[in-house]
Amino acid sequence: MELKDIKSVYFLGAGGIGMSALVRYFLAEGKFVGGYDRTPSELTKKLIEEGAVLHFDEDIDLVPAECKDPDSTLVVFTPAIPADHKEWSLFRDGGFTIKKRAEVLGIITKGKRGVCAAGTHGKTTTSTMTAHLLHSSDVDCAAFLGGISKNYKSNLITTEKSDLVVIEADEYDRSFLHLRPYVATITSADPDHLDIYGNKENYLEAFAQFTERIREDGFLIIHEGLEVTPRTKPGVKTYTYNRESGDFHAENIRIGGGTIIFDYVSPWQRIEDVELGVPMSINIENGIASMAMAEICGATALEIKNGMKSFAGAERRFDFHIKESDLVLISDYAHHPDEVRACAKSIKELYGDKKITALFQPHLFSRTADFYKEFAESLSLFDKVILVDIYPAREKPIPGVTSKLIFDQLADNVEKSMCSRADVISTIEKEKHDIEVLVSLGAGDIENDIAQMKQILTDR
């Protein structure tokens, strides 16, 4: 099936952040879009407002008639959908063209110059930042993002002007191997998704395979010190980056007064006094990678400098909901031990004189089983930790794997408690007078409570 022949697109897992960008793309292309997701969310609400016909019960009778012709309907699914799902079975047995999200993204962006950010962590901020730098410049770009850009209120950016398309290159289920980048960045390669990869070696091998996908006239920008050995084609130019060393790096870093300013150094120029629009120290490295990609794609020094200052961030990535002198509320998507550690260090740099409380909802039973000691070590950087039940996402429970595995490994000097998912709001109500800086961490549904948390803390 050619994309031009498609009249309708049906999404199994329409509310996922990556899937929803494709929902928006096909709506913009004038296609009928239907779909299923397990639970409604603010994102699915917006997709419905934009024209998608979505439902939340597993019921083949709820599939729109427009999506029941196998000759004109493309079905897009996420691997998180179980194989015995009734709607999945309907399409699979009915002779429909069925593609993974990553396959469709690869088809859509074929023939474009892909600007891809990959990595265990940092890829959402880096891709969103790069998209802003390019889209706000004369270069321009389209973008498929893994987070909601606060500058554009969407995870999809379109353009009629440029053949550049910024893509968050997701390693889950080896999805990024469907892409063919023009410019690729690898921000990190700390083993994750071991339920898919089995071991560290297989995980690193996938990133090496990703580098083989870069076009012969392309570029690789890799963080210094990664265990990934690139296998790029002849002709691909490879550069390194880091906070204070590498082909691309920062100098003259100044942190204070709620701001972060530094000089950006590349093989071709120096841009002085770059100010971060989202002043978290981890964004120095994310910013270096983003500026490097934007520079390679043709953005000028002034466009890069202005874009960095006006970058508002991505939702759930160091996302400030309250930022007062005596009270701070941040939400962050951190769901890997290294992400939690980076978040803790960044917040302590800004608010080292305040008590910092982390509310953490672990994501996946398998990830908790694999990394509970590492999670405890990272969380022990906070002054106080409130652990919530594990968010299962696509998984069934694993006997003996609960948040208590992390709880029992926390350092003795950390104040700690546990609460059920249902009791999160009542716990914040009880703890509100003790809170100076609160960060809500996790990739699960804890984000749904942020508005209530903000109200409780504002009214205390």
N, C-alpha and C positions, 0 to 999 in steps of 0.2 A: 504494500500500500504506500503510495506517495502522499506526502503531507498535503499536497494540493487537492487530493481526492477525498480528504477527510471532511465530513460534515459535522460529526459529533465526536466528542472525547469524553470518556468516562474514567474517573479517577477512583481507585481503591486506596484510600488513605489520603484523601484530598486535603486534610488539614495539616499535614506535615509541612515544615517550613520550606523544604526543597520542592515538594510537590505543589505547594500553593503558588510558587513563582510560575510553574508551568500552567496551572489553572488560569492565572492572570494573562499569561502569554496567549493562550488559545482564545480566551475571551476577547483580547485585543485584536486577534486575527478574525473575529467574527464567527467563530465556531460555537455550536451549542455545547455547553459543558455541564455534565452531571457528575455526581460522585457520592461516595460513602466515606464517613469517618466514624470512629468509635465514639468520640465525645465532642460535643460542641465547644467552641472556644471563641475568644474575641476575634481570632483570625478567620475562623469559618463564618462568623457573623458578617465580617467585612466582605468575604468572598461571595456570600449570598447577596449582599447589597450590590455587589458589582455585576451580578447576573448569573452566578453559578447556581445550579439546582442541586442542593445537597441534602442528604438525610443521615440519620445517626442510628438507625436500627438495621440489623442484618436481615434484609428482607428483599427477595428478588422482585416482589410486586411493587416495590418503591423505585425500581430502576425506571427512569423515564422512557417513554416509547421511542423518543428520538435516539436513544442509545441502544436499541435492540436490533439494529440492522448490521450484521457483520461485514457487509460490503462497504459501509461508509463510516463505521465507528472504530475509533482507536481506543483501546483500553490501556491505561497506564497504572502500574501497581508498584507499591513499595514492598520490599522483602519482609517488612514487619507484618504483612497480612498473612494469617495462617493458611496453610494449604487446603484445609477443610472448610474455609469460609464459603457460605452458600452462593454469594454473588460471584466470587472468584471461580467457583465451579461452573456456574452458569455460563460465563464467558469462555472459560477454558474448553468446555464441552461443546460450545456453540460455534466453534470455528472462527472466533474473532481474532483480529490482529492484536496481540498483547505484548507490551514492551515495559521493561523496567524504566523508572524515572531517568536513570543515568543514560540509557540507550536513547531515549527521546531527546534528552539534552544534547547528546552527541550528534544526533541527526540535525537538530535545529541549528546548531552552531557550526556544522560542517561548511567549509568554504569561508568561514569568518576567521579573523585573527583572535584566537582565544588567549585571554590574559588570566591565568589560573593560579589561585592560591591554594596550596595543599599543606597539610600538617595535622598532627594530633590536636594541637590547639593553636590559636592565633589566626586561623584561616578565615573565620567570619569577619573579624575586625579588619584584617588585612585586605580582604576582597572588597568589603564595603568602603573602606578608606580609599582604595585604589579607584573604585568606581566613581567616588565623589571627586577625586582629583582630576580624573579624565573627563567626566561628564560636565564639570564646571569649567573646563578649559576649552580652548578652540579645537582641541583634538576630538573630544566627545567619545561616547561609547554606549553600548547597551550593557545590561548586567543581569545575571541570574544569581541571587545572593542567598546565603544560608541564614540570614537574619533580616529583620526589618530595619532599613535605613531610616534614621530619625530625620535626616535631611529631606528624604523623598517620601516618607510614610509608606514605603513599599519595599518588597524584596525583588521587584522587577523594574528595570529601567530600559526604556526603548529609545531608539534613535533612527532617523532617516539619513543621517549625515556620515556615520562612521561604520567601518567594518570590524572595529574592535568590539569584543564582547568579554566582559569580566565575569568569571565563573568561580564559585567556590567549589573546589575539587575535593569531593568527599571520598575518603578511603574506605568507608564502610561498605562491605560486600564488594570491594574492589571496584566501586562505581567509577572512580576517576580514570580507569583504564579505557573508558569509552570516549575520552576526550583526546584532542590532538592540539596541544597548546602551541601558541606562538611565543609567549613569555610565560614561564612557570616559576613560582616561588615555592620552596619547601621550608616552612617555618619551624617545624619540629617533627620528631619521629619517635616519640616515647610510646612503647607498645600499648595498644588498646584493642578493643574488639577481638579479644582472644577467643571468644565463642565462634568467631568466623575464621580467624587465622591460625589458631592452635598454639602458636609460639612466637617469640620475638623475631626469630629468623625469617619466618614467612611474612611477618608484618613489614620488616625492612625490605624484603625482596619485592613486595608490592610497590614500594616507593621507587626502588631501582627500575622496575618495569615502567612506572609512570614517566621517569626521565627518558625512556626510550621512545615515548610517544611525542616528544617535542619535535616540531618541524625542523627541517635541515637548516632553515634560515632563522631559527629561533634562538631564544635565550633561556638559561637556567640561572636563577639566583637562589643559592642555598645557604642556610644558616651555618655558620662555622661550627665545627665540632660534632655534627650529626654523624651517626654511624652508617648513613646511606652512602653507598658508592655509586655515583651516577654512571649510567650507560647511555650517554647521549650519542646521537648520530654525528658523523663528521660535519662540520660547519656550524654546529650549535656552540654559541659562546657561553661559557660558564663563569659566574662571578660568585663571590662569597659576601655575606653581610653579618654584622654583629653589632652590639651596642657600642663597643669601643674599638673594634678592629675589623679587618676585612676590606674588600674592595669598596663596599658601601658601609659607612659607619657614622657615629655622632661624635662631636667634640664640643668642649665648652658647655657641658650640660649644667643647667641651673634649675634647681627645684626649690620652690618656696612661695609663700603667699598664695597658694592655690593654683600656681602656674608651673608649667615645665617648658623651658626654652633651651634650644641647643642649635649647634651648627651642623648641617648635613654635608657630608663629604662623599663625593663619588669619584670615579676615575676621570671625570671630565670637568667637574666644577665643585664649588663650595657655595652653599646657600646659608647665609648667616641668619641667626635669630629666628629660627623656625619655632613657632609656638603651637603646642598641641591643643586642639579644641577640646579634647577629652584628656585632662591632665592626670593620667595614671602612668606610672613608670614603665609598665609593660608595653605601653603604646609608643615608647621610644623605638623599640625594636620593630613593632608592627609598622610604625611610621617610616622607618628606614626602608623596609621591604616595599612598602607602598610607593614611596617616593622614587625608589629605584625603578619599579615597573612603569610608573608614570613618565619618568624621565626617558626611559628607553622607547616608550611609545610616542614621545614628541612633545610632552608638556613643557612649558618654559619654567624657568626658575621662579618668576613672579607668580605664575599660575599655581605652581606647587606650594609655594609659601602661603598664598592666600587660601588655597584649598585646605591645607593642614589646619589653619586657624579656624576656618568655618565648619570643619567636620564636626558633626553633632553626635556621632557614634551610632551604634546599632542597639536596638532594644535588647535588654538582658545581657549586655556586655558592659560591665562597669557602669550600669545605668543608674544615675542619681535620681531619686524620687524626692528626697529631702536633702538640702545642702545648706544648713544653718551653722552658725558658730558653735552652738551647743547641742545640735542634733543632726545626725546624718543617717539616711536610709539608702542603701544601694542594693540592686538586684544584679546577679551575675549567673551566667549559664554554666559556670565551672562544674564539670562532672567527672574529671580525671584528677588524680592526686597532684600532678604538676600544674594543672590549671588552678586548683585550690591554693597551692603554694604561691604561685605568681600573684594571685588575687590578694592573699594575705600580706605579702611583702609590699605590694603597691599601696594598699590601704594603710599599712603601718608607716610607710614613708610620709604619707599625707597627714595621718592622724595618730602619730606615735604617742602623743600626750593624752589620748583619750582611751577609755575602755572600749574594746572592739568585740562585739558579739556576733558569732556566725550561727545562722539557722541553716542547717544542711539537710537536704533530702537526697540520699544516695539514689543513683539511677542505674537500674538493672541488678538483678541478683548475681549474675555471672561476674559483672565488673566488681561488685562488692566482695565476692568470694576471692577474686584474683588479687585485689589491691587493698584489702581492709587495713593492713598494717601501714601501707603508704598513705592512705587517707587519714589515718589517725595521726601520723607524723606531721602531715601538712596542716591539719586542723588544729594541732597543738600550738601553732604559731599565733592563734587567736587567744584572747583573754578568757572568753567564755564560748561554749559550744552547746547548741541545742540540736540534738539529732532527731530527725523525723523518720517515719517508716520508709522503707525502700519503695521507690516508684518502679513498678514492674515493666512498664511499656509493653514490649512484645513477648515477654518471658512469663513462664510459670514459676512459682516459688521453688527454691532449692532447699531441701531440709537442712535446718541448722544455720541458714544464712539470713541474718537479720541485721539491723543497724547496731545491735548490741556488740557485734564483732568489732566494729569501729570504736564504740563507746569504751569497751574494756581495755583498749590499747592507747587511749588518750593519755597524755602526760599528767602526772599527779598535780602539777601546779595550775592546771586548767579547770575552771569552773565548768561543770558539765551536767546535762540533764537530757532526758529523752521525752518525746511526746508523740502521740499518734497523729496521723494526718488530720483527723477530724478535730483535734484539739489545738491546732496551730494558732488560731486566732485567740482562743481563750488563754493560751500560754503567753502570747505577746501582750495581751491585756494585763495579765498578772505581773509580767516582767517590765512593763513600760517605764516605770520610774527609775529603773536601773540601767536603761539603755542610753548610751551616748552615741555610739556608731553601731548600726545593725546592718549586716550584709546577709541577704537571702541567697543561698547558693543551691544550684542544682538544675538539671535539664528536664525535670518532671513538671507536675502541675502546680507546684508551690507558687509559681508566678501568679496564679489566679487569685491569690490572697493579698497581693501587694497593695491594691487600692485600700483594702480594709486596714492593713498594717499602717499605711500612711495616715489614715484617718485617726486611728487609735493614738499614734505617736504625736500627731499634730494637736489633738484635743486634750492631751494628758494634763 
